[in-house]
Every structure is written in C-alpha cells, then in structure tokens.
Amino acid sequence: MSRIHTRRNRRSNAVSENLEQLEIRRVPVGNITAGLQAGVLTVTGDNLGNDVVVQRNAVGAITVTGLNQTLVNGVAPSNGASVASFFGVTDLVIQTNNGDDSVRVGGNLIVPTILRDISIDTGAGNDKVELIRTIAGDDLNILTKNGNDTVTLTKVTVGFLGQDNNQNDLQINTARISSGAADADVVKLNEVKVKRDLSITTGDDADVVQLFDPRALRPVTAGVAQAITVGDDLRIDTGDAADKVTLILVNVVDELDIELRSGDDTLNVRRTTADDAHFDGGLGRDSLVLLDNLFSNLDEDRFEL
C-alpha cells in the first residue's frame, strides 16, 4: 500500500510541477501606470502589448481602462477590465513604450473627451492609435516610431477653445527612427478640424494616408460628407517607397504641401481647396489625379499625369 501511495504522490508532484512550469511560461500581462500631477495625467506602459482606453465619463472624470488583460496600476480586472479614474485632468501624456500596443482616446458616444494638450508616444512595435470624439484645446501630437502602425482620427478637433499658445497644431509622425525591418503605416483622418497647422510624416516604406469622410465616396451620401478643415498649412511627407495619398473634401486656408519622394506613388486630390498647392512626386513612376479642386496657385512636379 505504501508503495502505491508513494507512486501516486510522485505522480501528483510531477503534475503539480508541470502545472507550475506552465504557469511560469504564460505570456505576462501588461501593466499601465497612470498618475495625475498638476493637472497632467501621465499614462505609461511597459514593453509588453498594452491595450488602453482613455476617455471622459458622464460625471466628468477621465478614466483609464486596461483591456485584454492589461492592468492599470497593477489592479486586477473587475468585470473584465482594470480601471482607474481621475478628476481635474487638463492634459494627457501617453507613453506605452515598446510592444504591440493599442491606444484609444475618446469614444464615449454621450460625452466628448475634452483636454488641453494631448501627447501620445507608442514606441516601437505594431501599434494602433485611435482618437474618437476628442477635443485637444491646444495641441495634439502622435508619435509611433518603428513598426506597422495605424493612426485613425474620427471627429477630432484641435484648437478652437481659446487656449492658444500660437500653436493649436496637429502633428502625426509614424516614421522609423532607426534602422530595422521595413514597415508600412496607415494614417486616416475623418471629420477633423485643426485651428492652425496639420503635419503628417510617415517616413520610408509603403504607406497609406487618407484624409476624407468615407461618405464622400458614395454618390448617395456625398452631399452630407463633412470636410476636413486646416486653419493654416497642411504638410504631408511620405518618404521613399510606393505610397498612396488621398484627399477628398479638404479645406486648407494657406499652403498645401505634399512630398512623396522616391517610389511609384499615387496622389488623388478631389474637391479640395487651398491658397497655394505644391505636389512633388519625387523619383519613380508617380500618378496624380486632380478633380474639382480650387487652388489660387498650383505647382506639381515629377508626376506622370
């Protein structure tokens, strides 16, 4: 009896050890650290894949929610999510570090997320940044660095709240900051208003930049499509490789400058206005489509029309 009992213990111990090893080998859960100081909410990730949503709730607090097992301040999830709430937030800084991260700001269908300055840096990795129903009273800066990144802005306003430090700019930069594997980035803007300058830089490799309301693509809904408005200058630089840039129903008060550089690029501009428009296809077999635009001055270089 004792021998049989000993064998069972050994087997039980072996199973227990195997389970412990499996526990150790599990993919670690990412953790977001969120803290408020002098009105600035700082959200910092680790080098794992973080999934975080920051938005204003119905009582005026800014909530930081970790999804897909991402923790916030190490707090275990409740009802499927880890959440921290903050009152008195004026500015937002998000730094998720490396890893394949997903960051969403706004999205509350009832209460828009209104802040002064918003800064987002997702580090290296295949990252997704999404802003929905969000107002940045002063500036909005998005930096994604290395990786195949997607940046989407829907119903976003920059400026127009009387907080003007001679900026009120929107800057999006998805370019690689160091050598590494080729990456392809996607930037999409829909119903966006910028009081001053809008700058989009995607860097080298095959990228896609789209500035339009999807309703503008359908004859039935084209009449209700909303324009993208830029109060001063709009500059787009896609770097080398075969890039695709589309602008439909974009109103630029001053200069519209698009640099596509090397590669077989495609530029499609429709129902767009600007004072001065400059389009440079760079080296390669580039195509340019212009339809129903209004420019006081137009300068296009190195395109095969």
C-alpha positions as CSV (number, residue, x, y, z in Angstrom):
1,M,0.0,0.0,0.0
2,S,2.8,2.3,0.9
3,R,4.4,1.8,-2.5
4,I,1.2,2.6,-4.4
5,H,0.7,5.6,-2.2
6,T,4.3,6.8,-2.9
7,R,3.8,6.4,-6.7
8,R,0.6,8.5,-6.5
9,N,2.4,11.2,-4.6
10,R,5.2,11.2,-7.1
11,R,2.8,11.4,-10.0
12,S,0.9,14.2,-8.2
13,N,4.1,16.1,-7.5
14,A,5.1,15.7,-11.1
15,V,1.7,17.0,-12.4
16,S,2.0,19.9,-9.9
17,E,5.5,20.8,-11.1
18,N,4.4,20.6,-14.7
19,L,1.5,23.0,-14.0
20,E,3.8,25.4,-12.2
21,Q,6.1,25.3,-15.2
22,L,3.2,26.0,-17.5
23,E,2.2,28.9,-15.2
24,I,5.7,30.3,-15.4
25,R,5.7,30.0,-19.2
26,R,2.5,32.0,-19.6
27,V,2.7,35.3,-21.5
28,P,3.0,38.0,-18.9
29,V,0.1,40.5,-18.6
30,G,1.0,44.1,-19.5
31,N,0.7,46.8,-16.9
32,I,-0.2,50.5,-17.4
33,T,0.8,53.1,-14.7
34,A,-1.4,56.1,-14.5
35,G,-0.9,59.1,-12.3
36,L,-2.1,62.7,-12.1
37,Q,0.2,65.7,-11.2
38,A,-0.6,69.4,-11.6
39,G,-3.5,68.5,-14.0
40,V,-1.3,66.3,-16.2
41,L,-2.4,62.7,-16.5
42,T,0.6,60.5,-17.4
43,V,-0.1,57.0,-18.7
44,T,3.0,54.8,-19.0
45,G,3.2,51.3,-20.4
46,D,5.7,48.6,-20.2
47,N,7.4,46.7,-23.0
48,L,4.5,44.2,-23.4
49,G,1.5,44.7,-25.6
50,N,-0.7,47.2,-23.8
51,D,-4.3,47.8,-24.7
52,V,-5.7,51.0,-23.1
53,V,-8.6,53.4,-23.5
54,V,-8.7,56.9,-22.0
55,Q,-11.9,58.8,-22.1
56,R,-14.2,61.2,-20.1
57,N,-17.2,59.6,-18.4
58,A,-20.6,61.1,-17.6
59,V,-19.6,62.6,-14.3
60,G,-16.6,64.4,-15.7
61,A,-13.8,62.0,-14.6
62,I,-11.1,60.8,-17.0
63,T,-11.0,57.0,-16.9
64,V,-8.0,54.9,-17.9
65,T,-9.2,51.4,-18.8
66,G,-7.0,48.4,-19.5
67,L,-8.4,45.9,-21.9
68,N,-7.4,42.3,-22.9
69,Q,-5.9,41.6,-19.5
70,T,-3.9,44.9,-19.4
71,L,-3.7,46.1,-15.8
72,V,-3.9,49.7,-14.7
73,N,-1.7,50.4,-11.6
74,G,-1.5,46.7,-11.0
75,V,-5.1,46.5,-10.1
76,A,-6.8,43.2,-11.0
77,P,-9.6,43.4,-13.6
78,S,-13.2,43.8,-12.4
79,N,-16.0,42.9,-14.9
80,G,-13.3,42.2,-17.5
81,A,-11.4,45.4,-17.2
82,S,-8.9,47.2,-14.9
83,V,-10.0,50.9,-14.4
84,A,-8.6,54.0,-12.7
85,S,-10.5,57.3,-12.6
86,F,-9.1,60.9,-12.2
87,F,-10.7,64.3,-11.7
88,G,-9.1,67.6,-12.6
89,V,-7.3,66.4,-15.7
90,T,-6.2,69.2,-18.1
91,D,-3.5,67.5,-20.2
92,L,-2.8,63.9,-21.3
93,V,0.6,62.2,-21.9
94,I,0.6,58.6,-23.0
95,Q,3.9,56.6,-23.4
96,T,3.3,52.9,-24.0
97,N,7.0,52.0,-24.7
98,N,7.8,49.0,-26.9
99,G,5.4,46.2,-27.8
100,D,2.4,45.9,-30.0
101,D,0.1,48.5,-28.3
102,S,-3.4,49.7,-28.8
103,V,-4.3,53.2,-27.6
104,R,-7.7,54.8,-27.8
105,V,-8.6,58.3,-26.6
106,G,-12.3,59.2,-26.5
107,G,-15.1,57.2,-28.0
108,N,-17.8,58.0,-25.4
109,L,-20.9,58.5,-27.5
110,I,-22.5,60.8,-25.0
111,V,-19.6,62.9,-23.6
112,P,-16.7,64.0,-25.8
113,T,-13.2,63.8,-24.3
114,I,-12.0,67.4,-23.9
115,L,-8.4,68.2,-22.9
116,R,-5.8,70.9,-23.5
117,D,-2.7,69.2,-24.8
118,I,-2.6,65.5,-25.8
119,S,0.7,63.7,-26.5
120,I,0.9,60.0,-27.5
121,D,4.1,58.0,-28.0
122,T,3.7,54.3,-28.6
123,G,7.4,53.4,-29.1
124,A,8.5,50.5,-31.3
125,G,6.0,47.8,-32.3
126,N,3.0,47.3,-34.5
127,D,0.8,49.9,-32.8
128,K,-2.8,51.1,-33.2
129,V,-3.8,54.7,-32.2
130,E,-7.4,55.8,-32.4
131,L,-9.0,59.1,-31.3
132,I,-12.8,59.4,-31.5
133,R,-14.9,62.4,-30.4
134,T,-11.9,64.1,-28.8
135,I,-11.0,67.8,-28.5
136,A,-7.5,69.0,-27.8
137,G,-7.8,72.6,-26.9
138,D,-4.2,73.4,-27.7
139,D,-2.0,70.7,-29.4
140,L,-2.2,67.1,-30.4
141,N,1.0,65.1,-31.0
142,I,1.2,61.5,-32.1
143,L,4.4,59.5,-32.5
144,T,4.5,55.8,-33.3
145,K,8.1,55.1,-34.4
146,N,9.1,51.6,-35.7
147,G,6.6,49.0,-36.7
148,N,3.5,48.7,-38.9
149,D,1.3,51.4,-37.3
150,T,-2.2,52.6,-37.8
151,V,-3.4,56.0,-36.7
152,T,-7.1,56.9,-37.1
153,L,-8.8,60.1,-36.1
154,T,-12.6,60.5,-36.3
155,K,-14.5,63.6,-35.1
156,V,-11.4,65.2,-33.7
157,T,-10.9,69.0,-33.1
158,V,-7.6,70.7,-32.3
159,G,-7.7,74.3,-31.0
160,F,-10.9,76.4,-31.1
161,L,-11.2,76.5,-27.3
162,G,-9.5,79.8,-26.7
163,Q,-6.3,78.1,-25.5
164,D,-3.8,79.5,-28.0
165,N,-0.1,79.4,-27.4
166,N,0.5,80.3,-31.1
167,Q,0.3,76.6,-31.9
168,N,-3.0,74.8,-31.9
169,D,-1.3,72.2,-34.2
170,L,-1.8,68.5,-35.0
171,Q,1.3,66.5,-35.7
172,I,1.4,62.8,-36.7
173,N,4.7,61.1,-37.1
174,T,4.8,57.3,-37.8
175,A,8.4,57.3,-39.3
176,R,11.0,54.8,-38.2
177,I,13.6,56.4,-36.0
178,S,16.3,53.8,-36.5
179,S,17.3,51.1,-39.0
180,G,15.2,48.0,-38.9
181,A,12.7,46.0,-40.8
182,A,10.5,47.7,-43.4
183,D,7.2,48.9,-42.0
184,A,4.0,50.1,-43.7
185,D,1.9,52.7,-41.9
186,V,-1.7,53.8,-42.3
187,V,-3.0,57.3,-41.3
188,K,-6.7,58.0,-41.7
189,L,-8.5,61.3,-40.8
190,N,-12.2,61.8,-40.9
191,E,-14.1,64.9,-39.7
192,V,-11.0,66.6,-38.3
193,K,-10.7,70.3,-37.7
194,V,-7.3,71.9,-36.9
195,K,-7.1,75.6,-36.0
196,R,-3.5,76.1,-37.3
197,D,-1.1,73.5,-38.9
198,L,-1.5,69.8,-39.7
199,S,1.6,67.8,-40.3
200,I,1.8,64.1,-41.3
201,T,5.1,62.3,-41.7
202,T,5.2,58.6,-42.4
203,G,8.8,58.1,-43.4
204,D,10.2,55.4,-45.7
205,D,8.4,52.2,-46.8
206,A,4.9,51.8,-48.4
207,D,2.4,54.0,-46.5
208,V,-1.2,55.0,-46.9
209,V,-2.6,58.4,-46.0
210,Q,-6.3,59.1,-46.3
211,L,-8.0,62.4,-45.4
212,F,-11.7,62.2,-46.2
213,D,-15.1,61.3,-44.8
214,P,-16.0,57.8,-46.2
215,R,-19.4,59.1,-47.1
216,A,-17.8,61.2,-49.8
217,L,-17.0,58.0,-51.8
218,R,-20.7,57.2,-52.2
219,P,-23.0,59.3,-54.5
220,V,-25.9,58.8,-52.2
221,T,-24.1,60.2,-49.1
222,A,-21.6,62.5,-50.8
223,G,-23.8,65.5,-50.0
224,V,-23.6,65.0,-46.3
225,A,-19.9,64.3,-46.1
226,Q,-18.0,66.6,-43.7
227,A,-14.9,68.4,-44.8
228,I,-11.5,68.3,-43.1
229,T,-10.5,71.8,-42.1
230,V,-7.0,73.1,-41.6
231,G,-6.7,76.8,-40.5
232,D,-3.2,77.4,-41.8
233,D,-0.9,74.8,-43.5
234,L,-1.2,71.1,-44.3
235,R,2.1,69.2,-45.0
236,I,2.4,65.5,-45.8
237,D,5.7,63.8,-46.3
238,T,5.6,60.0,-47.0
239,G,9.3,59.3,-47.6
240,D,10.5,56.7,-50.0
241,A,8.7,53.6,-51.4
242,A,5.3,53.3,-53.1
243,D,2.9,55.4,-51.1
244,K,-0.8,56.2,-51.6
245,V,-2.2,59.5,-50.6
246,T,-5.9,60.5,-50.9
247,L,-7.5,63.8,-50.1
248,I,-11.2,64.4,-50.6
249,L,-13.1,67.5,-49.4
250,V,-10.2,69.1,-47.5
251,N,-10.2,72.8,-46.9
252,V,-6.8,74.4,-46.3
253,V,-6.6,78.1,-45.6
254,D,-3.0,78.6,-46.7
255,E,-0.4,76.1,-48.0
256,L,-1.0,72.5,-49.1
257,D,2.4,70.8,-49.5
258,I,2.7,67.0,-50.3
259,E,6.1,65.4,-50.8
260,L,6.0,61.7,-51.9
261,R,9.8,61.3,-52.6
262,S,11.2,58.1,-54.2
263,G,8.9,55.2,-55.3
264,D,5.9,54.6,-57.5
265,D,3.4,56.8,-55.7
266,T,-0.2,57.6,-56.2
267,L,-1.8,61.0,-55.2
268,N,-5.5,61.6,-55.5
269,V,-6.9,65.0,-54.7
270,R,-10.6,65.9,-55.1
271,R,-12.9,68.7,-54.0
272,T,-10.1,70.3,-52.1
273,T,-9.3,74.0,-51.6
274,A,-6.0,75.8,-50.7
275,D,-4.3,79.1,-51.4
276,D,-1.0,77.5,-52.6
277,A,-0.8,73.8,-53.5
278,H,2.5,72.1,-54.2
279,F,2.7,68.4,-55.1
280,D,6.1,66.7,-55.6
281,G,6.1,63.0,-56.7
282,G,9.9,62.6,-56.4
283,L,11.6,59.8,-58.2
284,G,9.6,56.9,-59.7
285,R,6.6,56.4,-61.8
286,D,4.0,58.5,-60.0
287,S,0.4,59.2,-60.8
288,L,-1.6,62.3,-60.0
289,V,-5.4,62.7,-60.1
290,L,-6.9,66.1,-59.6
291,L,-10.7,66.7,-59.7
292,D,-12.9,69.6,-58.8
293,N,-10.3,71.4,-56.7
294,L,-9.9,75.2,-56.1
295,F,-6.3,76.4,-55.7
296,S,-5.1,80.0,-56.2
297,N,-1.7,78.6,-57.2
298,L,-0.8,75.1,-58.2
299,D,2.7,73.7,-58.6
300,E,3.2,70.0,-59.4
301,D,6.5,68.2,-60.1
302,R,7.6,64.8,-61.4
303,F,4.2,63.2,-62.0
304,E,3.1,61.1,-65.0
305,L,-0.4,62.7,-65.4
